Structures are given as structure tokens and as C-alpha cells.
Amino acid sequence: MNPRWLFRMSRWAQNPPSAGRVKFVFAIVAICLLIAGAEYFIGLPDWMSVDPKSGRYRP
């Protein structure tokens, strides 16, 4: 492990982040997991896919 990460972890242990920041980070992680779950179970719309199935554009 990089020594820089050890110093960062020790600083976080001595001065933990505020409760508001922890809630903010958990909310961001929850939103990302929600989007990933929707893409996995429902799928991507055609306009977001790399190879569109509409067939309008053919090089």
C-alpha cells in the first residue's frame, strides 16, 4: 500500500468527516447503484447504445 494512503487514513481517523458529508457520499453511492441496477435489469434505451438498432446510419 502506498504510504500516502496510510497518512490519509490516519488523518481521517483523527479528524473524521462531518455527518452531512457522510450522508452526501452515501447518497451519491446510492444514486450510482440505482442507475446501475436500472441499466442491468431494465436495459439501456436504444439511443444510448453504441450500435443503434434503428438502422438509420450505415457507414
N, C-alpha and C positions, 0 to 999 in steps of 0.2 A: 504494500500500500504506500502511496505517495505521502511523505512526511507533511506536505501542505494540508492534506485532508485530515491528518491527525491534529494539527494545530487548529483547523477549522472546527473539528468536533469538540476539542477542549474549550474553545471559545463559546460554542453553542451550549455546552454543559454549564459553563459559568454564567452566561447571560442568555437564557432561553428566550425564544421569540414570544411576542405577546399572544394572548388568546385570540385576538382578532386576526392576526397574521396566520395562525394555525388554522382557523376556520376558513380563511380565504384560500389557503393552499389545498385544504381538503375539498372545498367547493370546486376548485379548478380540476382536481383529480377526478371528482365525481362526474363533472360535465364531460371530461375526456372519456371516461369509462362508459357513460351513457351513449355518447356518439359512436364509440367503437362497438358497443353492443347492438345498437340500431343498425349499423352497417353490416354486422355479422349475421344477425337474424333476419333482417328485412332485406338487406342488399342495397347496393348503390343505384341511384337513378341512372338512366341512360346518358344524360347529359354530363355526368361526372365520370363516366368510364373512359378508358384510354382508347378502346376500339368501339366506337358507337355502332349500334346495331341498326341504325336507321338507313344506312347505305346511301346517304346523300353525297358524301365526299369519297371519291376514289381517285387516288393518285395515278 
